[in-house]
Amino acid sequence: MGMGDKIKNAAEEAKGKAKESYGDATDDKSMQAEGMVDQAKADTKQEGEKLKDAWDDNTK
């Protein structure tokens, strides 16, 4: 996985955590849910990149 992808995924995950925390603090259920979705997207992207890296390593 490229360093740029890692940084983007980490930023998206941090943004999701911030939204979820804000939603918790303000009792805003939609913001909580949006934050959880952002985190799930970032996690999925990270796992996909890990799989691509593993595939690349095994096909060399």
Predicted model as a PDB file, atoms N, CA, C, CB and O in Angstrom, pLDDT in the B-factor column:
MODEL        1                                                                  
ATOM      1  N   MET A   1       0.863  -1.164   0.000  1.00 57.00           N  
ATOM      2  CA  MET A   1       0.000   0.000   0.000  1.00 57.00           C  
ATOM      3  C   MET A   1       0.901   1.215   0.000  1.00 57.00           C  
ATOM      4  CB  MET A   1      -0.977   0.004   1.222  1.00 57.00           C  
ATOM      5  O   MET A   1       1.890   1.271   0.731  1.00 57.00           O  
ATOM      6  N   GLY A   2       0.554   2.177  -0.819  1.00 73.00           N  
ATOM      7  CA  GLY A   2       1.336   3.399  -0.889  1.00 73.00           C  
ATOM      8  C   GLY A   2       1.149   4.250   0.354  1.00 73.00           C  
ATOM      9  O   GLY A   2       0.118   4.186   1.024  1.00 73.00           O  
ATOM     10  N   MET A   3       2.157   5.040   0.646  1.00 80.00           N  
ATOM     11  CA  MET A   3       2.093   5.904   1.826  1.00 80.00           C  
ATOM     12  C   MET A   3       0.933   6.887   1.724  1.00 80.00           C  
ATOM     13  CB  MET A   3       3.409   6.665   2.004  1.00 80.00           C  
ATOM     14  O   MET A   3       0.278   7.176   2.725  1.00 80.00           O  
ATOM     15  N   GLY A   4       0.676   7.398   0.532  1.00 85.00           N  
ATOM     16  CA  GLY A   4      -0.442   8.322   0.347  1.00 85.00           C  
ATOM     17  C   GLY A   4      -1.773   7.683   0.678  1.00 85.00           C  
ATOM     18  O   GLY A   4      -2.637   8.318   1.283  1.00 85.00           O  
ATOM     19  N   ASP A   5      -1.950   6.405   0.277  1.00 84.00           N  
ATOM     20  CA  ASP A   5      -3.187   5.689   0.599  1.00 84.00           C  
ATOM     21  C   ASP A   5      -3.328   5.490   2.102  1.00 84.00           C  
ATOM     22  CB  ASP A   5      -3.224   4.333  -0.116  1.00 84.00           C  
ATOM     23  O   ASP A   5      -4.417   5.639   2.656  1.00 84.00           O  
ATOM     24  N   LYS A   6      -2.230   5.154   2.752  1.00 85.00           N  
ATOM     25  CA  LYS A   6      -2.273   4.955   4.206  1.00 85.00           C  
ATOM     26  C   LYS A   6      -2.692   6.240   4.908  1.00 85.00           C  
ATOM     27  CB  LYS A   6      -0.902   4.485   4.732  1.00 85.00           C  
ATOM     28  O   LYS A   6      -3.501   6.218   5.836  1.00 85.00           O  
ATOM     29  N   ILE A   7      -2.135   7.352   4.458  1.00 90.00           N  
ATOM     30  CA  ILE A   7      -2.454   8.637   5.079  1.00 90.00           C  
ATOM     31  C   ILE A   7      -3.919   9.000   4.847  1.00 90.00           C  
ATOM     32  CB  ILE A   7      -1.538   9.744   4.528  1.00 90.00           C  
ATOM     33  O   ILE A   7      -4.606   9.448   5.766  1.00 90.00           O  
ATOM     34  N   LYS A   8      -4.399   8.806   3.608  1.00 91.00           N  
ATOM     35  CA  LYS A   8      -5.807   9.118   3.306  1.00 91.00           C  
ATOM     36  C   LYS A   8      -6.749   8.243   4.132  1.00 91.00           C  
ATOM     37  CB  LYS A   8      -6.095   8.926   1.799  1.00 91.00           C  
ATOM     38  O   LYS A   8      -7.744   8.730   4.668  1.00 91.00           O  
ATOM     39  N   ASN A   9      -6.435   6.959   4.232  1.00 90.00           N  
ATOM     40  CA  ASN A   9      -7.295   6.055   5.003  1.00 90.00           C  
ATOM     41  C   ASN A   9      -7.288   6.411   6.483  1.00 90.00           C  
ATOM     42  CB  ASN A   9      -6.847   4.605   4.816  1.00 90.00           C  
ATOM     43  O   ASN A   9      -8.330   6.376   7.137  1.00 90.00           O  
ATOM     44  N   ALA A  10      -6.121   6.752   7.013  1.00 91.00           N  
ATOM     45  CA  ALA A  10      -6.031   7.143   8.423  1.00 91.00           C  
ATOM     46  C   ALA A  10      -6.795   8.439   8.671  1.00 91.00           C  
ATOM     47  CB  ALA A  10      -4.558   7.306   8.848  1.00 91.00           C  
ATOM     48  O   ALA A  10      -7.444   8.587   9.706  1.00 91.00           O  
ATOM     49  N   ALA A  11      -6.721   9.375   7.731  1.00 94.00           N  
ATOM     50  CA  ALA A  11      -7.449  10.633   7.870  1.00 94.00           C  
ATOM     51  C   ALA A  11      -8.952  10.397   7.834  1.00 94.00           C  
ATOM     52  CB  ALA A  11      -7.042  11.613   6.766  1.00 94.00           C  
ATOM     53  O   ALA A  11      -9.700  11.005   8.600  1.00 94.00           O  
ATOM     54  N   GLU A  12      -9.394   9.510   6.941  1.00 95.00           N  
ATOM     55  CA  GLU A  12     -10.824   9.207   6.864  1.00 95.00           C  
ATOM     56  C   GLU A  12     -11.306   8.539   8.152  1.00 95.00           C  
ATOM     57  CB  GLU A  12     -11.118   8.302   5.653  1.00 95.00           C  
ATOM     58  O   GLU A  12     -12.402   8.821   8.636  1.00 95.00           O  
ATOM     59  N   GLU A  13     -10.480   7.656   8.694  1.00 95.00           N  
ATOM     60  CA  GLU A  13     -10.854   6.996   9.950  1.00 95.00           C  
ATOM     61  C   GLU A  13     -10.917   8.015  11.092  1.00 95.00           C  
ATOM     62  CB  GLU A  13      -9.848   5.868  10.291  1.00 95.00           C  
ATOM     63  O   GLU A  13     -11.837   7.974  11.908  1.00 95.00           O  
ATOM     64  N   ALA A  14      -9.945   8.923  11.152  1.00 96.00           N  
ATOM     65  CA  ALA A  14      -9.941   9.951  12.199  1.00 96.00           C  
ATOM     66  C   ALA A  14     -11.153  10.864  12.067  1.00 96.00           C  
ATOM     67  CB  ALA A  14      -8.648  10.779  12.137  1.00 96.00           C  
ATOM     68  O   ALA A  14     -11.763  11.243  13.066  1.00 96.00           O  
ATOM     69  N   LYS A  15     -11.499  11.215  10.835  1.00 96.00           N  
ATOM     70  CA  LYS A  15     -12.676  12.058  10.600  1.00 96.00           C  
ATOM     71  C   LYS A  15     -13.931  11.334  11.102  1.00 96.00           C  
ATOM     72  CB  LYS A  15     -12.814  12.412   9.084  1.00 96.00           C  
ATOM     73  O   LYS A  15     -14.805  11.947  11.715  1.00 96.00           O  
ATOM     74  N   GLY A  16     -14.010  10.040  10.837  1.00 97.00           N  
ATOM     75  CA  GLY A  16     -15.154   9.265  11.293  1.00 97.00           C  
ATOM     76  C   GLY A  16     -15.241   9.204  12.804  1.00 97.00           C  
ATOM     77  O   GLY A  16     -16.327   9.312  13.374  1.00 97.00           O  
ATOM     78  N   LYS A  17     -14.095   9.029  13.459  1.00 97.00           N  
ATOM     79  CA  LYS A  17     -14.083   8.999  14.923  1.00 97.00           C  
ATOM     80  C   LYS A  17     -14.517  10.342  15.491  1.00 97.00           C  
ATOM     81  CB  LYS A  17     -12.685   8.631  15.446  1.00 97.00           C  
ATOM     82  O   LYS A  17     -15.250  10.401  16.479  1.00 97.00           O  
ATOM     83  N   ALA A  18     -14.057  11.430  14.856  1.00 97.00           N  
ATOM     84  CA  ALA A  18     -14.445  12.763  15.323  1.00 97.00           C  
ATOM     85  C   ALA A  18     -15.947  12.976  15.169  1.00 97.00           C  
ATOM     86  CB  ALA A  18     -13.675  13.850  14.552  1.00 97.00           C  
ATOM     87  O   ALA A  18     -16.598  13.505  16.070  1.00 97.00           O  
ATOM     88  N   LYS A  19     -16.491  12.568  14.042  1.00 97.00           N  
ATOM     89  CA  LYS A  19     -17.942  12.708  13.828  1.00 97.00           C  
ATOM     90  C   LYS A  19     -18.716  11.887  14.846  1.00 97.00           C  
ATOM     91  CB  LYS A  19     -18.329  12.275  12.399  1.00 97.00           C  
ATOM     92  O   LYS A  19     -19.711  12.350  15.405  1.00 97.00           O  
ATOM     93  N   GLU A  20     -18.251  10.660  15.085  1.00 97.00           N  
ATOM     94  CA  GLU A  20     -18.943   9.806  16.052  1.00 97.00           C  
ATOM     95  C   GLU A  20     -18.881  10.426  17.448  1.00 97.00           C  
ATOM     96  CB  GLU A  20     -18.326   8.387  16.067  1.00 97.00           C  
ATOM     97  O   GLU A  20     -19.882  10.429  18.165  1.00 97.00           O  
ATOM     98  N   SER A  21     -17.727  10.947  17.839  1.00 97.00           N  
ATOM     99  CA  SER A  21     -17.581  11.584  19.149  1.00 97.00           C  
ATOM    100  C   SER A  21     -18.468  12.809  19.276  1.00 97.00           C  
ATOM    101  CB  SER A  21     -16.131  11.971  19.392  1.00 97.00           C  
ATOM    102  O   SER A  21     -19.107  13.025  20.306  1.00 97.00           O  
ATOM    103  N   TYR A  22     -18.499  13.615  18.212  1.00 97.00           N  
ATOM    104  CA  TYR A  22     -19.365  14.792  18.214  1.00 97.00           C  
ATOM    105  C   TYR A  22     -20.829  14.361  18.355  1.00 97.00           C  
ATOM    106  CB  TYR A  22     -19.163  15.624  16.916  1.00 97.00           C  
ATOM    107  O   TYR A  22     -21.591  14.963  19.111  1.00 97.00           O  
ATOM    108  N   GLY A  23     -21.204  13.327  17.628  1.00 97.00           N  
ATOM    109  CA  GLY A  23     -22.568  12.822  17.727  1.00 97.00           C  
ATOM    110  C   GLY A  23     -22.888  12.313  19.119  1.00 97.00           C  
ATOM    111  O   GLY A  23     -23.996  12.510  19.617  1.00 97.00           O  
ATOM    112  N   ASP A  24     -21.914  11.653  19.755  1.00 97.00           N  
ATOM    113  CA  ASP A  24     -22.113  11.189  21.132  1.00 97.00           C  
ATOM    114  C   ASP A  24     -22.326  12.375  22.072  1.00 97.00           C  
ATOM    115  CB  ASP A  24     -20.905  10.345  21.601  1.00 97.00           C  
ATOM    116  O   ASP A  24     -23.222  12.365  22.915  1.00 97.00           O  
ATOM    117  N   ALA A  25     -21.483  13.396  21.909  1.00 97.00           N  
ATOM    118  CA  ALA A  25     -21.528  14.550  22.810  1.00 97.00           C  
ATOM    119  C   ALA A  25     -22.812  15.354  22.648  1.00 97.00           C  
ATOM    120  CB  ALA A  25     -20.329  15.450  22.566  1.00 97.00           C  
ATOM    121  O   ALA A  25     -23.325  15.910  23.619  1.00 97.00           O  
ATOM    122  N   THR A  26     -23.329  15.414  21.430  1.00 97.00           N  
ATOM    123  CA  THR A  26     -24.521  16.228  21.168  1.00 97.00           C  
ATOM    124  C   THR A  26     -25.789  15.394  21.051  1.00 97.00           C  
ATOM    125  CB  THR A  26     -24.329  17.028  19.902  1.00 97.00           C  
ATOM    126  O   THR A  26     -26.865  15.929  20.780  1.00 97.00           O  
ATOM    127  N   ASP A  27     -25.667  14.102  21.252  1.00 97.00           N  
ATOM    128  CA  ASP A  27     -26.782  13.156  21.119  1.00 97.00           C  
ATOM    129  C   ASP A  27     -27.403  13.224  19.724  1.00 97.00           C  
ATOM    130  CB  ASP A  27     -27.856  13.440  22.185  1.00 97.00           C  
ATOM    131  O   ASP A  27     -28.619  13.122  19.560  1.00 97.00           O  
ATOM    132  N   ASP A  28     -26.542  13.398  18.731  1.00 97.00           N  
ATOM    133  CA  ASP A  28     -26.959  13.464  17.329  1.00 97.00           C  
ATOM    134  C   ASP A  28     -26.738  12.075  16.709  1.00 97.00           C  
ATOM    135  CB  ASP A  28     -26.156  14.583  16.538  1.00 97.00           C  
ATOM    136  O   ASP A  28     -25.625  11.720  16.320  1.00 97.00           O  
ATOM    137  N   LYS A  29     -27.807  11.317  16.631  1.00 97.00           N  
ATOM    138  CA  LYS A  29     -27.716   9.928  16.155  1.00 97.00           C  
ATOM    139  C   LYS A  29     -27.247   9.833  14.705  1.00 97.00           C  
ATOM    140  CB  LYS A  29     -29.065   9.242  16.295  1.00 97.00           C  
ATOM    141  O   LYS A  29     -26.512   8.911  14.352  1.00 97.00           O  
ATOM    142  N   SER A  30     -27.665  10.776  13.865  1.00 97.00           N  
ATOM    143  CA  SER A  30     -27.253  10.701  12.459  1.00 97.00           C  
ATOM    144  C   SER A  30     -25.754  10.986  12.316  1.00 97.00           C  
ATOM    145  CB  SER A  30     -28.070  11.698  11.604  1.00 97.00           C  
ATOM    146  O   SER A  30     -25.095  10.387  11.466  1.00 97.00           O  
ATOM    147  N   MET A  31     -25.210  11.885  13.130  1.00 97.00           N  
ATOM    148  CA  MET A  31     -23.779  12.176  13.088  1.00 97.00           C  
ATOM    149  C   MET A  31     -22.988  10.973  13.607  1.00 97.00           C  
ATOM    150  CB  MET A  31     -23.451  13.445  13.921  1.00 97.00           C  
ATOM    151  O   MET A  31     -21.927  10.643  13.076  1.00 97.00           O  
ATOM    152  N   GLN A  32     -23.511  10.323  14.643  1.00 97.00           N  
ATOM    153  CA  GLN A  32     -22.861   9.109  15.148  1.00 97.00           C  
ATOM    154  C   GLN A  32     -22.797   8.060  14.046  1.00 97.00           C  
ATOM    155  CB  GLN A  32     -23.614   8.551  16.383  1.00 97.00           C  
ATOM    156  O   GLN A  32     -21.754   7.450  13.812  1.00 97.00           O  
ATOM    157  N   ALA A  33     -23.917   7.861  13.379  1.00 97.00           N  
ATOM    158  CA  ALA A  33     -23.985   6.853  12.322  1.00 97.00           C  
ATOM    159  C   ALA A  33     -23.063   7.205  11.163  1.00 97.00           C  
ATOM    160  CB  ALA A  33     -25.420   6.704  11.820  1.00 97.00           C  
ATOM    161  O   ALA A  33     -22.391   6.334  10.611  1.00 97.00           O  
ATOM    162  N   GLU A  34     -23.032   8.489  10.793  1.00 97.00           N  
ATOM    163  CA  GLU A  34     -22.165   8.923   9.704  1.00 97.00           C  
ATOM    164  C   GLU A  34     -20.691   8.671  10.053  1.00 97.00           C  
ATOM    165  CB  GLU A  34     -22.397  10.416   9.397  1.00 97.00           C  
ATOM    166  O   GLU A  34     -19.906   8.245   9.206  1.00 97.00           O  
ATOM    167  N   GLY A  35     -20.337   8.937  11.292  1.00 97.00           N  
ATOM    168  CA  GLY A  35     -18.969   8.677  11.741  1.00 97.00           C  
ATOM    169  C   GLY A  35     -18.627   7.199  11.691  1.00 97.00           C  
ATOM    170  O   GLY A  35     -17.523   6.825  11.294  1.00 97.00           O  
ATOM    171  N   MET A  36     -19.561   6.368  12.088  1.00 97.00           N  
ATOM    172  CA  MET A  36     -19.336   4.918  12.050  1.00 97.00           C  
ATOM    173  C   MET A  36     -19.178   4.433  10.612  1.00 97.00           C  
ATOM    174  CB  MET A  36     -20.498   4.171  12.735  1.00 97.00           C  
ATOM    175  O   MET A  36     -18.355   3.559  10.338  1.00 97.00           O  
ATOM    176  N   VAL A  37     -19.958   4.995   9.697  1.00 97.00           N  
ATOM    177  CA  VAL A  37     -19.862   4.624   8.286  1.00 97.00           C  
ATOM    178  C   VAL A  37     -18.499   5.036   7.731  1.00 97.00           C  
ATOM    179  CB  VAL A  37     -21.003   5.281   7.465  1.00 97.00           C  
ATOM    180  O   VAL A  37     -17.859   4.265   7.015  1.00 97.00           O  
ATOM    181  N   ASP A  38     -18.053   6.254   8.061  1.00 96.00           N  
ATOM    182  CA  ASP A  38     -16.744   6.717   7.603  1.00 96.00           C  
ATOM    183  C   ASP A  38     -15.631   5.787   8.087  1.00 96.00           C  
ATOM    184  CB  ASP A  38     -16.485   8.150   8.091  1.00 96.00           C  
ATOM    185  O   ASP A  38     -14.710   5.462   7.337  1.00 96.00           O  
ATOM    186  N   GLN A  39     -15.728   5.370   9.334  1.00 96.00           N  
ATOM    187  CA  GLN A  39     -14.716   4.472   9.887  1.00 96.00           C  
ATOM    188  C   GLN A  39     -14.754   3.115   9.197  1.00 96.00           C  
ATOM    189  CB  GLN A  39     -14.919   4.302  11.394  1.00 96.00           C  
ATOM    190  O   GLN A  39     -13.707   2.537   8.907  1.00 96.00           O  
ATOM    191  N   ALA A  40     -15.937   2.610   8.937  1.00 96.00           N  
ATOM    192  CA  ALA A  40     -16.067   1.321   8.266  1.00 96.00           C  
ATOM    193  C   ALA A  40     -15.496   1.382   6.851  1.00 96.00           C  
ATOM    194  CB  ALA A  40     -17.535   0.886   8.226  1.00 96.00           C  
ATOM    195  O   ALA A  40     -14.845   0.440   6.398  1.00 96.00           O  
ATOM    196  N   LYS A  41     -15.742   2.491   6.157  1.00 95.00           N  
ATOM    197  CA  LYS A  41     -15.181   2.660   4.811  1.00 95.00           C  
ATOM    198  C   LYS A  41     -13.664   2.650   4.857  1.00 95.00           C  
ATOM    199  CB  LYS A  41     -15.679   3.965   4.174  1.00 95.00           C  
ATOM    200  O   LYS A  41     -13.015   1.988   4.047  1.00 95.00           O  
ATOM    201  N   ALA A  42     -13.103   3.384   5.802  1.00 94.00           N  
ATOM    202  CA  ALA A  42     -11.643   3.450   5.926  1.00 94.00           C  
ATOM    203  C   ALA A  42     -11.075   2.075   6.251  1.00 94.00           C  
ATOM    204  CB  ALA A  42     -11.234   4.464   7.012  1.00 94.00           C  
ATOM    205  O   ALA A  42     -10.055   1.677   5.688  1.00 94.00           O  
ATOM    206  N   ASP A  43     -11.724   1.350   7.151  1.00 94.00           N  
ATOM    207  CA  ASP A  43     -11.263   0.003   7.510  1.00 94.00           C  
ATOM    208  C   ASP A  43     -11.308  -0.928   6.305  1.00 94.00           C  
ATOM    209  CB  ASP A  43     -12.119  -0.573   8.651  1.00 94.00           C  
ATOM    210  O   ASP A  43     -10.389  -1.719   6.091  1.00 94.00           O  
ATOM    211  N   THR A  44     -12.369  -0.832   5.526  1.00 94.00           N  
ATOM    212  CA  THR A  44     -12.507  -1.678   4.334  1.00 94.00           C  
ATOM    213  C   THR A  44     -11.417  -1.369   3.326  1.00 94.00           C  
ATOM    214  CB  THR A  44     -13.887  -1.488   3.690  1.00 94.00           C  
ATOM    215  O   THR A  44     -10.829  -2.277   2.738  1.00 94.00           O  
ATOM    216  N   LYS A  45     -11.148  -0.084   3.126  1.00 92.00           N  
ATOM    217  CA  LYS A  45     -10.086   0.305   2.196  1.00 92.00           C  
ATOM    218  C   LYS A  45      -8.731  -0.199   2.679  1.00 92.00           C  
ATOM    219  CB  LYS A  45     -10.052   1.832   2.027  1.00 92.00           C  
ATOM    220  O   LYS A  45      -7.921  -0.668   1.880  1.00 92.00           O  
ATOM    221  N   GLN A  46      -8.486  -0.106   3.974  1.00 90.00           N  
ATOM    222  CA  GLN A  46      -7.214  -0.568   4.529  1.00 90.00           C  
ATOM    223  C   GLN A  46      -7.060  -2.069   4.342  1.00 90.00           C  
ATOM    224  CB  GLN A  46      -7.110  -0.206   6.015  1.00 90.00           C  
ATOM    225  O   GLN A  46      -5.983  -2.543   3.982  1.00 90.00           O  
ATOM    226  N   GLU A  47      -8.120  -2.814   4.582  1.00 91.00           N  
ATOM    227  CA  GLU A  47      -8.058  -4.269   4.405  1.00 91.00           C  
ATOM    228  C   GLU A  47      -7.844  -4.625   2.937  1.00 91.00           C  
ATOM    229  CB  GLU A  47      -9.345  -4.934   4.929  1.00 91.00           C  
ATOM    230  O   GLU A  47      -7.089  -5.546   2.627  1.00 91.00           O  
ATOM    231  N   GLY A  48      -8.497  -3.909   2.041  1.00 89.00           N  
ATOM    232  CA  GLY A  48      -8.311  -4.144   0.611  1.00 89.00           C  
ATOM    233  C   GLY A  48      -6.874  -3.891   0.186  1.00 89.00           C  
ATOM    234  O   GLY A  48      -6.313  -4.649  -0.605  1.00 89.00           O  
ATOM    235  N   GLU A  49      -6.282  -2.834   0.706  1.00 86.00           N  
ATOM    236  CA  GLU A  49      -4.892  -2.520   0.385  1.00 86.00           C  
ATOM    237  C   GLU A  49      -3.957  -3.600   0.935  1.00 86.00           C  
ATOM    238  CB  GLU A  49      -4.507  -1.138   0.951  1.00 86.00           C  
ATOM    239  O   GLU A  49      -2.978  -3.966   0.284  1.00 86.00           O  
ATOM    240  N   LYS A  50      -4.256  -4.105   2.125  1.00 87.00           N  
ATOM    241  CA  LYS A  50      -3.440  -5.180   2.714  1.00 87.00           C  
ATOM    242  C   LYS A  50      -3.512  -6.437   1.852  1.00 87.00           C  
ATOM    243  CB  LYS A  50      -3.908  -5.497   4.158  1.00 87.00           C  
ATOM    244  O   LYS A  50      -2.502  -7.107   1.636  1.00 87.00           O  
ATOM    245  N   LEU A  51      -4.708  -6.752   1.361  1.00 89.00           N  
ATOM    246  CA  LEU A  51      -4.857  -7.916   0.491  1.00 89.00           C  
ATOM    247  C   LEU A  51      -4.082  -7.747  -0.804  1.00 89.00           C  
ATOM    248  CB  LEU A  51      -6.324  -8.163   0.187  1.00 89.00           C  
ATOM    249  O   LEU A  51      -3.440  -8.685  -1.277  1.00 89.00           O  
ATOM    250  N   LYS A  52      -4.143  -6.540  -1.383  1.00 86.00           N  
ATOM    251  CA  LYS A  52      -3.383  -6.276  -2.607  1.00 86.00           C  
ATOM    252  C   LYS A  52      -1.890  -6.421  -2.352  1.00 86.00           C  
ATOM    253  CB  LYS A  52      -3.693  -4.870  -3.144  1.00 86.00           C  
ATOM    254  O   LYS A  52      -1.172  -6.991  -3.174  1.00 86.00           O  
ATOM    255  N   ASP A  53      -1.415  -5.908  -1.212  1.00 84.00           N  
ATOM    256  CA  ASP A  53       0.000  -6.020  -0.870  1.00 84.00           C  
ATOM    257  C   ASP A  53       0.405  -7.483  -0.714  1.00 84.00           C  
ATOM    258  CB  ASP A  53       0.303  -5.243   0.421  1.00 84.00           C  
ATOM    259  O   ASP A  53       1.457  -7.901  -1.197  1.00 84.00           O  
ATOM    260  N   ALA A  54      -0.441  -8.257  -0.035  1.00 85.00           N  
ATOM    261  CA  ALA A  54      -0.143  -9.675   0.159  1.00 85.00           C  
ATOM    262  C   ALA A  54      -0.124 -10.405  -1.168  1.00 85.00           C  
ATOM    263  CB  ALA A  54      -1.160 -10.318   1.097  1.00 85.00           C  
ATOM    264  O   ALA A  54       0.729 -11.264  -1.393  1.00 85.00           O  
ATOM    265  N   TRP A  55      -1.054 -10.072  -2.046  1.00 88.00           N  
ATOM    266  CA  TRP A  55      -1.104 -10.706  -3.358  1.00 88.00           C  
ATOM    267  C   TRP A  55       0.153 -10.378  -4.160  1.00 88.00           C  
ATOM    268  CB  TRP A  55      -2.358 -10.259  -4.125  1.00 88.00           C  
ATOM    269  O   TRP A  55       0.755 -11.252  -4.784  1.00 88.00           O  
ATOM    270  N   ASP A  56       0.537  -9.100  -4.132  1.00 83.00           N  
ATOM    271  CA  ASP A  56       1.748  -8.671  -4.841  1.00 83.00           C  
ATOM    272  C   ASP A  56       2.980  -9.387  -4.315  1.00 83.00           C  
ATOM    273  CB  ASP A  56       1.934  -7.161  -4.716  1.00 83.00           C  
ATOM    274  O   ASP A  56       3.843  -9.803  -5.088  1.00 83.00           O  
ATOM    275  N   ASP A  57       3.060  -9.529  -2.987  1.00 83.00           N  
ATOM    276  CA  ASP A  57       4.214 -10.205  -2.381  1.00 83.00           C  
ATOM    277  C   ASP A  57       4.268 -11.670  -2.772  1.00 83.00           C  
ATOM    278  CB  ASP A  57       4.169 -10.079  -0.861  1.00 83.00           C  
ATOM    279  O   ASP A  57       5.354 -12.222  -2.948  1.00 83.00           O  
ATOM    280  N   ASN A  58       3.117 -12.307  -2.911  1.00 82.00           N  
ATOM    281  CA  ASN A  58       3.078 -13.739  -3.224  1.00 82.00           C  
ATOM    282  C   ASN A  58       3.224 -14.035  -4.711  1.00 82.00           C  
ATOM    283  CB  ASN A  58       1.790 -14.331  -2.725  1.00 82.00           C  
ATOM    284  O   ASN A  58       3.499 -15.173  -5.091  1.00 82.00           O  
ATOM    285  N   THR A  59       3.044 -13.034  -5.545  1.00 80.00           N  
ATOM    286  CA  THR A  59       3.136 -13.282  -6.988  1.00 80.00           C  
ATOM    287  C   THR A  59       4.487 -12.869  -7.560  1.00 80.00           C  
ATOM    288  CB  THR A  59       2.028 -12.541  -7.716  1.00 80.00           C  
ATOM    289  O   THR A  59       4.708 -12.966  -8.768  1.00 80.00           O  
ATOM    290  N   LYS A  60       5.378 -12.415  -6.708  1.00 72.00           N  
ATOM    291  CA  LYS A  60       6.699 -11.998  -7.179  1.00 72.00           C  
ATOM    292  C   LYS A  60       7.634 -13.177  -7.259  1.00 72.00           C  
ATOM    293  CB  LYS A  60       7.286 -10.929  -6.270  1.00 72.00           C  
ATOM    294  O   LYS A  60       8.795 -13.019  -7.636  1.00 72.00           O  
TER     295      LYS A  60                                                      
ENDMDL                                                                          
END                                                                             
